[in-house]
Amino acid sequence: MNREAQGLAQTATWVKSKLKEMEEALAAIRDSNYGDRLTLATTRAINTAKRVATAFEDLETFALRISFLTGERRP
């Protein structure tokens, strides 16, 4: 269980880094001011990426807690 929890935490960390890269790319498009509709769409996408990153942060925290607890119980 410890190994699976550590793998889950690593996956969540990786996904969060990819979401951050996507957020930065979308911000560059938004800041280029290609038009009101595109600016609004990228703003919405950025906000969604932030919410998804928060969910993966919670998942990472959960996995790390499980990993810690299962590691504590090992002799």
PyMOL commands that set and color helices and strands:
alter all, ss='L'
color gray80, all
select helices_A, chain A and resi 2-31+36-72
alter helices_A, ss='H'
color red, helices_A
deselect
rebuild
show_as cartoon
